[in-house]
Amino acid sequence: MPNKEPPSPDVVLSYQIHYRDNTGESKHMSMTQVLLGHWQEIESEDDFDSLVLEEIAKRSDRGSIPVHITYEKVLELSEQIRNSFTQE
């Protein structure tokens, strides 16, 4: 989780990530981002279905979407992750 509001992804060309794994060891990663087209935000379940699930299906060996990947489950997972950073 970022320690402050990150800049919009469409303006970031490279960035550095500092993180700690379960061993407590501090790590560092640098990334360069290449934008291929326009940035798109997922603002609704319809966006998720048309943008995310469609891309998953395109990249799937069978052209299908795993049943466990749903908008609601992704929201639940993101909430669990968010909450894990506030619990001590």
N, C-alpha and C positions, 0 to 999 in steps of 0.2 A: 504494500500500500504506500503510495507517495506520502511524504510528510508535508506536502503543500499541494495546492491545486496545480496539476500539470498544465503546460501549455496545450493548445489545441494540436492534435496530431498532424494537421495539415501545415503547420508552421515549423515542426520539428524535423530537422534533417538528420541529426545524430544526437545521442544522449548517452549518459552513463547511469548505470544502476548499481547501487550498493545494497547488499542484502546479507542476511545471516541465515544459515541453515539450522537444522535441529541440533547440530553439534556445537552451535554457538560461534562457529568460525565465520569471521567477516569475509565477504567475497565482493568482487567488483566485476562488472561486465560492461563493455562498451558496445553500442549498437549503432548501425547506420540504417536509416530507413529510406527506402525508395518508394515514392508514391506512384502507383500505377493508376491514374485516373483521379477521380474526386473522392474525398473523404465522405463517408456516409454514416450517420448516426442511427442507431437502432432505438427508435422511440416508441414502438408498439409491437404487439405480437404479430401483426401483419408484416411489419418490417423484418422481424426476426425470421418469419416463415419464408418471405420472398428473397431476402438477402443472405441470411446465414444458412438456412436449411437447403436452399437451392444450391449454394456453393458446396456444402457437404456432400450432397447427392452427386454433383459433378465430379468430385474427387474420390468418391467411393468406388471400390472395385466392382460392386454390384449395382451401382447407380441408385442405391437406396439410402435412407436416413435411419440410423439406429433409433429404435422406439424410445430409448431413455433420454434422448436429446430433445428437450422441449423448452419453450420459452419460460414456463413456470419453474422448471427444474434448474435452469440457468440462473434465474432470479434468486431461487432458494440457495443455490450454491454460492452465489456472490454475496448474499446476506450472511451466510455462515462464515465465509472468509473475512468479511468486514467485521463481524462480531468477534472473531478469534483474535483480532488485533486489539480489541478494547478490553478483553478479559485478561485477568492476571491471576 
